[in-house]
Amino acid sequence: MHITSLTRDGILSHIDALSAVLDNCVRGGASVSFMLPFTPEKARAFWLGVAESVGRGERTVLACFDEQNALIGTVQLITDQPENQPHRADVAKLLVHDKARRQGAAMALMEALEAQAREQGKSVLMLDTATGSGAETFYQRAGWQKAGEIPRYALMPDGEMIATSLFYKFL
Ligand SMILES: CC(C)(COP(=O)(O)OP(=O)(O)OC[C@H]1O[C@@H](n2cnc3c(N)ncnc32)[C@H](O)[C@@H]1OP(=O)(O)O)[C@@H](O)C(=O)NCCC(=O)NCCS
């Protein structure tokens, strides 16, 4: 597998594959901002917005491709922060298609993302994820520190209310 940073145009040219990964994760029950029923139009609208944000220089989007050059995963580094937090960035939308899980794609994406963050002068990263999820275990395995939990923070795609866990990592 290999990891690439996608430009605005790169996102637009891979928008079907990115949408398919997002769709697969939401339908699989991941808490990544969306509710069921999820539609291809919602996925496309989300990635169009991300492409414009990349074009404005607000975030970096990484994509992971398998040996057949199929896009199997993605993650985002959001660098558009208030002026008093120039050293900080948020991590969002770490998504790996379920057919490609437990093969190290997410770990490779996060290592590449941390390298990007360092290059951009970031030394503090933050993210949140559903408490008790496989993703929470993943982040702990990837060396992130759990700052705490906020009960009743978000809804799962099926409507169940869940807590969120806040994580940070110093680079
Ligand atoms: C969480 C997610 C990104 C992990 O992707 P992945 O490519 O399968 O992860 P990796 O193969 O790099 O996993 C590395 C290690 O993390 C841990 N891990 C990963 N997924 C896990 C899970 N579901 N449950 C428990 N531990 C997990 C394991 O220790 C794993 O090593 P191992 O396979 O040797 O045991 C993926 O399951 C996913 O996309 N989930 C849906 C979307 C989501 O919830 N994203 C997070 C949003 S904040």
The ligand as a MOL file (V3000), in Angstrom:
LIG
                    3D

  0  0  0     0  0            999 V3000
M  V30 BEGIN CTAB
M  V30 COUNTS 48 50 0 0 0
M  V30 BEGIN ATOM
M  V30 1 C -10.6090 2.4520 13.1840 0
M  V30 2 C -10.0900 2.1220 11.7870 0
M  V30 3 C -9.6910 3.4100 11.0790 0
M  V30 4 C -8.8610 1.1990 11.9050 0
M  V30 5 O -8.3570 0.9540 10.5920 0
M  V30 6 P -7.4290 -0.3000 10.2450 0
M  V30 7 O -6.7350 -0.0360 8.9610 0
M  V30 8 O -8.2110 -1.5470 10.3430 0
M  V30 9 O -6.3790 -0.2530 11.4600 0
M  V30 10 P -4.9260 -0.9350 11.5080 0
M  V30 11 O -4.9340 -2.1910 10.6850 0
M  V30 12 O -3.8860 0.0740 11.1570 0
M  V30 13 O -4.8460 -1.3030 13.0680 0
M  V30 14 C -3.6740 -1.1860 13.8310 0
M  V30 15 C -3.9590 -1.6960 15.2390 0
M  V30 16 O -4.9860 -0.9090 15.8680 0
M  V30 17 C -5.8490 -1.7510 16.6510 0
M  V30 18 N -7.1850 -1.8110 16.0530 0
M  V30 19 C -7.5580 -1.4280 14.8160 0
M  V30 20 N -8.8950 -1.5900 14.6350 0
M  V30 21 C -9.3560 -2.1020 15.7810 0
M  V30 22 C -10.6540 -2.5120 16.2120 0
M  V30 23 N -11.7450 -2.4000 15.4200 0
M  V30 24 N -10.8040 -3.0030 17.4620 0
M  V30 25 C -9.7300 -3.1100 18.2940 0
M  V30 26 N -8.4560 -2.7450 17.9370 0
M  V30 27 C -8.2850 -2.2470 16.7030 0
M  V30 28 C -5.1930 -3.1360 16.6330 0
M  V30 29 O -4.2680 -3.1790 17.6950 0
M  V30 30 C -4.4710 -3.1200 15.2880 0
M  V30 31 O -3.3890 -4.0230 15.2350 0
M  V30 32 P -3.6720 -5.5940 14.9150 0
M  V30 33 O -4.5610 -5.6520 13.7070 0
M  V30 34 O -2.2890 -6.1250 14.6820 0
M  V30 35 O -4.3450 -6.1470 16.1330 0
M  V30 36 C -11.1710 1.3810 10.9540 0
M  V30 37 O -11.7040 0.3190 11.7030 0
M  V30 38 C -12.3190 2.2570 10.4790 0
M  V30 39 O -12.2410 2.8980 9.4340 0
M  V30 40 N -13.4230 2.2870 11.2550 0
M  V30 41 C -14.6210 3.0400 10.8520 0
M  V30 42 C -14.4010 4.5250 10.8270 0
M  V30 43 C -14.0140 5.0910 12.1740 0
M  V30 44 O -14.5760 4.7760 13.2030 0
M  V30 45 N -13.0090 5.9850 12.1320 0
M  V30 46 C -12.5290 6.7180 13.2760 0
M  V30 47 C -13.1730 8.0480 13.3120 0
M  V30 48 S -12.5910 9.0180 14.6770 0
M  V30 END ATOM
M  V30 BEGIN BOND
M  V30 1 1 1 2
M  V30 2 1 2 3
M  V30 3 1 2 4
M  V30 4 1 2 36
M  V30 5 1 4 5
M  V30 6 1 5 6
M  V30 7 2 6 7
M  V30 8 1 6 8
M  V30 9 1 6 9
M  V30 10 1 9 10
M  V30 11 2 10 11
M  V30 12 1 10 12
M  V30 13 1 10 13
M  V30 14 1 13 14
M  V30 15 1 14 15
M  V30 16 1 15 16
M  V30 17 1 15 30
M  V30 18 1 16 17
M  V30 19 1 17 18
M  V30 20 1 17 28
M  V30 21 1 18 19
M  V30 22 1 18 27
M  V30 23 2 19 20
M  V30 24 1 20 21
M  V30 25 1 21 22
M  V30 26 2 21 27
M  V30 27 1 22 23
M  V30 28 2 22 24
M  V30 29 1 24 25
M  V30 30 2 25 26
M  V30 31 1 26 27
M  V30 32 1 28 29
M  V30 33 1 28 30
M  V30 34 1 30 31
M  V30 35 1 31 32
M  V30 36 2 32 33
M  V30 37 1 32 34
M  V30 38 1 32 35
M  V30 39 1 36 37
M  V30 40 1 36 38
M  V30 41 2 38 39
M  V30 42 1 38 40
M  V30 43 1 40 41
M  V30 44 1 41 42
M  V30 45 1 42 43
M  V30 46 2 43 44
M  V30 47 1 43 45
M  V30 48 1 45 46
M  V30 49 1 46 47
M  V30 50 1 47 48
M  V30 END BOND
M  V30 END CTAB
M  END
